[in-house]
Amino acid sequence: MSDYIKLYQEATDQGLVRNVAEILEEGAIVILPTDSVYSLACDIQNERALEKMARLKGLKLKEAEFSIICENLSQLSDYCKPINNQIFKLLKKNLPGPFTFILEANNNIPKIFKKNKKTVGIRIPDNNITRQIVGELGRAVIVTSVKDDDEILEYTTDPELIYEQYEKQVDMVVDGGLGHIKPSTVVDCSSGGIEIIREGIGELKL
């Protein structure tokens, strides 16, 4: 059975943040809050955890279209090729925020997924809990949205219900309050231009 902890954006318990980072480093799958929907997350450097997370989604790792949560913009260079000034200004204006920006991946990404992955979805959510956990870990986490089997609601917003659904499949659920019913807005910047490919909760500032 997985652990269930509650954290608050306004006064995050650093001991609990450290605890989450430590179990991620050990290969745990953790459900984290974001500024949109809740996400399954694991350490970007733990291949076994990545494979387990792919299995939870019914996928092989090389088929998975997972995103990456970074703590801040300076961490992007670890996973992305250099970006032009226009795109950098766009990211700076909208992040932290409920967006997934698709950027050109550097050579670190194909190593993680064991395929020739040319792009990667990057998130820096406006959520202190998850950004502090990533900061404590010292590197990005791989994430994928927690989806619901409900025919009407695509995403579960209540972390207690998420825990009931996933308590035997993940190692920890971090309760950061109610999530949203809409996911992040996805913006493709991989070719140097700007194209919104999924309208979500974020309204892009140009």
Secondary structure by P-SEA (a helix, b strand, c coil): cbbbbbbbcccccaaaaaaaaaaaaabbbbbbbcccbbbbbcccccaaaaaaaaaaacccccccbbbbbbccccccccccccccaaaaaaaaacccccbbbbccccaaaaaaacccccbbbbbbcccaaaaaaaaaacbbbbbbbbccccccccccccaaaaaaaccccccbbbbcccccccccbbbbcccccccccccccccccc
